[in-house]
């Protein structure tokens, strides 16, 4: 097989990041997620351009997963990144995440998943971390009821969720 001078792999990943950009732009415009949609976004905390507090960086030195559902604010989306406000243990935080730092995007409401190869400085893959940071706040009782899974696989708030549970088996 010949050498890929066009780099279809990079073009495909850029196109799929465009899907995330479009979805987050719609959420930023409306200020809410439609229907039962919610997103798990895993990103490398040490990737170029990522800006998170030192507290979060020390707690999640390699990668972290955020959940965007009911409690978020000031979401801004540009061509190359997004910014969002979330609470971690009742402490408001501002996160700035370049799309190139994203390793995974998952919407469990429709079982939609994207995974990306993010190049690391030393060329090695990071092990999958089992980290989830949930936005916290006072959500309405009806919101909490609507967010419960219908199939009975209810997770307790604040539990650690491995992204491996959402990845397709190869």
matplotlib code that plots the C-alpha trace (Angstrom):
import matplotlib.pyplot as plt

x = [0.0, 1.2, 2.0, -0.9, 0.3, -3.2, -3.5, -7.1, -6.8, -6.2, -8.9, -11.4, -10.6, -10.8, -14.3, -15.5, -14.2, -16.4, -19.4, -18.5, -18.0, -21.4, -23.2, -21.5, -22.2, -25.9, -25.9, -24.0, -26.6, -29.6, -28.1, -29.4, -29.2, -32.2, -34.3, -32.4, -29.0, -26.0, -22.3, -19.2, -16.1, -12.7, -9.7, -6.0, -5.3, -1.7, -2.4, -1.3, -3.9, -5.9, -6.6, -7.9, -7.3, -4.2, -6.4, -8.0, -4.7, -3.2, -6.2, -6.3, -2.7, -3.2, -6.9, -10.3, -13.9, -16.5, -20.3, -22.3, -26.0, -28.0, -25.5, -23.2, -22.8, -21.0, -20.3, -18.4, -17.3, -14.8, -13.4, -10.6, -11.8, -14.6, -14.9, -17.4, -18.2, -18.8, -18.8, -16.6, -17.5, -19.5, -16.5, -17.1, -14.4, -13.8, -12.4, -10.8, -10.5, -9.1, -10.9, -7.5, -7.2, -10.4, -9.9, -13.5, -17.1, -20.1, -23.8, -25.4, -29.0, -28.5, -25.4, -23.3, -19.5, -16.4, -12.8, -9.7, -6.0, -4.4, -0.6, 1.5, 4.9, 6.7, 4.7, 3.2, -0.5, -1.9, -3.7, -7.4, -8.2, -11.4, -12.2, -15.5, -16.2, -19.9, -21.3, -23.0, -25.7, -29.3, -31.2, -35.0, -36.7, -38.3, -34.9, -33.5, -36.4, -36.0, -32.3, -32.8, -32.1, -35.2, -33.5, -32.8, -29.0, -29.1, -25.7, -25.3, -24.3, -20.6, -19.6, -16.6, -17.4, -14.9, -15.1, -14.3, -17.9, -19.0, -16.4, -17.3, -15.6, -13.1]
y = [0.0, 3.5, 6.3, 8.5, 12.0, 13.4, 12.2, 11.1, 10.1, 13.7, 15.1, 12.6, 13.6, 17.3, 16.7, 14.8, 17.5, 19.8, 17.7, 18.5, 22.2, 22.4, 20.6, 22.8, 25.9, 25.1, 24.6, 27.8, 29.7, 28.3, 28.0, 24.5, 21.0, 19.7, 16.8, 14.2, 14.9, 15.3, 14.9, 13.2, 15.0, 13.6, 15.8, 15.8, 18.3, 18.9, 19.5, 22.8, 25.5, 23.8, 26.2, 24.9, 25.8, 24.5, 22.6, 20.7, 20.2, 18.7, 16.5, 15.4, 15.6, 13.6, 13.7, 14.3, 13.8, 16.5, 16.0, 18.7, 18.4, 20.7, 23.0, 24.9, 28.6, 31.0, 28.5, 30.1, 28.2, 29.3, 27.6, 26.0, 25.7, 26.0, 27.6, 26.6, 27.2, 24.2, 23.5, 20.9, 20.2, 23.5, 25.4, 27.3, 26.7, 28.1, 25.6, 26.4, 23.4, 23.3, 20.8, 19.2, 18.2, 16.2, 12.4, 11.4, 12.7, 10.6, 11.4, 8.4, 9.6, 8.5, 6.2, 8.5, 8.3, 9.8, 8.9, 10.7, 10.0, 13.0, 13.0, 13.2, 14.9, 11.6, 9.6, 7.3, 6.7, 7.7, 5.0, 5.5, 7.3, 6.7, 10.3, 12.1, 15.6, 16.3, 19.8, 20.3, 22.6, 22.6, 21.0, 20.9, 17.7, 17.2, 17.6, 14.9, 12.6, 13.2, 12.4, 9.0, 6.2, 4.3, 0.9, 0.8, 1.2, 4.2, 5.6, 7.4, 11.1, 11.7, 8.1, 7.4, 6.4, 4.7, 5.7, 2.1, 1.3, 3.5, 2.4, -0.1, -3.5, -4.2]
z = [0.0, -0.8, 1.6, 2.6, 1.7, 2.1, 5.7, 5.6, 9.3, 10.3, 8.0, 9.4, 13.0, 12.2, 10.6, 13.6, 15.9, 13.8, 14.9, 18.5, 17.7, 16.0, 18.9, 21.6, 19.5, 19.5, 23.2, 23.8, 21.7, 23.4, 26.9, 27.4, 26.0, 24.0, 25.3, 27.4, 25.7, 27.9, 27.1, 28.6, 27.3, 28.1, 27.5, 28.2, 31.0, 30.0, 26.3, 24.7, 25.3, 28.1, 30.9, 34.2, 37.8, 39.5, 41.9, 39.0, 37.3, 40.4, 41.0, 37.3, 36.1, 32.8, 31.7, 33.1, 32.0, 32.4, 32.2, 30.6, 31.6, 33.8, 35.6, 33.4, 32.5, 30.2, 27.5, 24.6, 21.5, 18.9, 15.8, 17.9, 21.5, 24.0, 27.4, 30.1, 33.7, 35.9, 39.6, 41.3, 44.9, 45.0, 43.8, 40.5, 37.9, 34.4, 31.9, 28.5, 26.3, 22.7, 20.5, 19.8, 23.5, 23.4, 23.6, 23.7, 23.4, 24.4, 24.4, 26.3, 25.5, 21.9, 22.4, 20.2, 20.7, 19.2, 20.1, 19.0, 19.0, 20.7, 20.0, 23.2, 23.5, 24.1, 21.6, 24.2, 24.9, 28.3, 30.2, 30.5, 33.7, 35.6, 36.4, 36.2, 37.4, 37.7, 37.6, 41.0, 42.0, 43.1, 40.4, 40.3, 41.4, 38.0, 36.3, 38.6, 37.8, 34.1, 34.2, 35.7, 33.2, 32.2, 32.1, 35.9, 35.5, 37.8, 38.9, 42.2, 41.8, 42.1, 41.3, 39.2, 35.7, 33.4, 29.7, 28.9, 29.8, 26.8, 24.3, 21.6, 22.1, 19.3]

ax = plt.figure().add_subplot(projection="3d")
ax.plot(x, y, z, "-o")
ax.set_aspect("equal")
plt.show()
